[in-house]
Amino acid sequence: MAEADIRARRAAHKRLTFKEILRAVGPGVITGGADNDPAGIATYSIVGATAGFGQNWLLLLSTPMLIVVQQISAKVANVTKTDLATLLRTTYGARIATPAVLLMVIANVITMGADLLAMAAALQLLTGVKFVFWVVPLAGLMAYVTIFTEYKVFSKYLLWLVAVFATYILAAFLARPNWGDVLRNTLIPHMSFTPAYLLGAVALLGTTITPYLFFWQASGEVEERRGVDGMALRNIDISAGMIWSNITAFFIIVSTGAVLYSHHAEIRTAADAARALEPFAGPYATVLFATGIIGAGLLAIPVLASSAAFGVAGLAGWRRGLGRHAQNAPQFYVVIGLSFLVAMELAVGAVDPIKALFYSQVLDGVIAPVLIVLMILLTSNRKLMGDYVNGLPTKVIGWSAAAAMIVADIALAYQIATKGLPG
Amino acid sequence: MQYVGRGLDDVDARRLRVRRPDSPRGVLDQTIISAYPNPDLAEYALGLLREHSPVAPKEAQVLASDRDAALDRLQDFAADVRKALEAGNGVLIIRVDEADAFEARELLDEDTRSLWTMATPPVPARAANGRG
């Protein structure tokens, strides 16, 4: 074998040292904590409050699926050296790429609106000033931060605000749930074909395996110029981050299940959702919850707006990237600005923040399988991926993720058509 | 001491850093293919890449005919290139180190407004040379 070939193979399959693995896992765990945006926190809380621990098995099932979907998003960008929207356009043409990307953009803008509402509701909890008065200043501040400042620097500090959600772990233990019940519901799958259960299942899958993260992951690989050499470390980083993200989600459900579901209490306001932290924080639960929601929103909303802009700019072939100055990529930044405007309009017009947060995640659950199917097809294409084409385990887990979400979507559509939406 | 921001003459260059990709060089190569409305524009894009980008292509060629031998090396991508050439487009093909491929693709895709740009999968540098 030629020497260059041997070096190339060594570079692709080199053994990682324990130190390298530890260094790679650190940022991933922090980022994973940030993956739970306000809409995600609200969805997990509602699932815990309405179904108790009954949907924990879905979280366990979705963990390997989430890891695989994020890993293939990173891989396709590192091999083809471009973002998802551009790749969809150049591989499948505008007829397939445009609706796929537009679906993601619509879901992102609606989620942005819902996240803005959540932050405004959190500020209402802290200040007593009604949430509608917070929406416009919040949207303006975040549009400014996204367009005119370095998001990467800003996000490093916000991650510490989001770390408050780790307190759900303590709150879950202090709430003294029946751990036998929790384990049984986590390890043994069971279904209930009611509209409320299926709505929760679709929202839970949609907020876990969420479309904007695919685009954000791929665009991030391109911006960082990572390349195929570091993919093994990257996969460890992604796995650690996604596992941590789902561990946090698991304890949010356990905590809300133990505190709210067991007392048949519903979540109608942010203050209701904050009650799940009472076993840990007592009278300070509201402050802790509101702080976490504001941090999560400040972190997630610029990501949602940027992912939408990466999608539209990739479709149109415009200059793009948060590393570029606004004057150097004007259309990219105009899309970011427009998405903030529309999201703000949606947030001002909405009347029920909790419902808006939940239904935005149901929409994500409907859109995600379409994008997962396209991504598996892209990464299974030997012409595009060469030796980096998906292996059998990746294909099996990836297709299972798409199938699980499609089955849940169809069952939900059937139940709603025959029995109507739950009240 | 003068600091950054007071004008070009006063820039303290010790504070400036040009970030290069961490990927090892000389191990993998990648070929970037870009189609333009005509061969002149493809030549122009190549000139832009050579004069205004830190990327140094290991090989660069503008194709104007579907009988060019370079097409054989493109394997699965040859059909896309033939289709573009039949439509009268000019096609620019460059081979770069994998570490430079992000920058090269970005320049051809976004800055030169090519009709389309594709990247072949990374292959060992020697095999890409055709001397494997």
Boltz contact constraints between the chains, C-beta under 6 A:
constraints:
  - contact:
      token1: [A, 2]
      token2: [B, 126]
      max_distance: 6.0
  - contact:
      token1: [A, 2]
      token2: [B, 132]
      max_distance: 6.0
  - contact:
      token1: [A, 4]
      token2: [B, 124]
      max_distance: 6.0
  - contact:
      token1: [A, 4]
      token2: [B, 125]
      max_distance: 6.0
  - contact:
      token1: [A, 4]
      token2: [B, 126]
      max_distance: 6.0
  - contact:
      token1: [A, 5]
      token2: [B, 124]
      max_distance: 6.0
  - contact:
      token1: [A, 7]
      token2: [B, 27]
      max_distance: 6.0
  - contact:
      token1: [A, 8]
      token2: [B, 27]
      max_distance: 6.0
  - contact:
      token1: [A, 8]
      token2: [B, 28]
      max_distance: 6.0
  - contact:
      token1: [A, 8]
      token2: [B, 124]
      max_distance: 6.0
  - contact:
      token1: [A, 11]
      token2: [B, 24]
      max_distance: 6.0
  - contact:
      token1: [A, 11]
      token2: [B, 27]
      max_distance: 6.0
  - contact:
      token1: [A, 79]
      token2: [B, 121]
      max_distance: 6.0
  - contact:
      token1: [A, 80]
      token2: [B, 119]
      max_distance: 6.0
  - contact:
      token1: [A, 81]
      token2: [B, 101]
      max_distance: 6.0
  - contact:
      token1: [A, 81]
      token2: [B, 102]
      max_distance: 6.0
  - contact:
      token1: [A, 81]
      token2: [B, 105]
      max_distance: 6.0
  - contact:
      token1: [A, 81]
      token2: [B, 119]
      max_distance: 6.0
  - contact:
      token1: [A, 82]
      token2: [B, 105]
      max_distance: 6.0
  - contact:
      token1: [A, 90]
      token2: [B, 116]
      max_distance: 6.0
  - contact:
      token1: [A, 90]
      token2: [B, 118]
      max_distance: 6.0
  - contact:
      token1: [A, 225]
      token2: [B, 21]
      max_distance: 6.0
  - contact:
      token1: [A, 225]
      token2: [B, 102]
      max_distance: 6.0
  - contact:
      token1: [A, 227]
      token2: [B, 23]
      max_distance: 6.0
  - contact:
      token1: [A, 227]
      token2: [B, 98]
      max_distance: 6.0
  - contact:
      token1: [A, 228]
      token2: [B, 122]
      max_distance: 6.0
  - contact:
      token1: [A, 229]
      token2: [B, 23]
      max_distance: 6.0
  - contact:
      token1: [A, 319]
      token2: [B, 110]
      max_distance: 6.0
  - contact:
      token1: [A, 383]
      token2: [B, 76]
      max_distance: 6.0
  - contact:
      token1: [A, 385]
      token2: [B, 121]
      max_distance: 6.0
  - contact:
      token1: [A, 386]
      token2: [B, 121]
      max_distance: 6.0
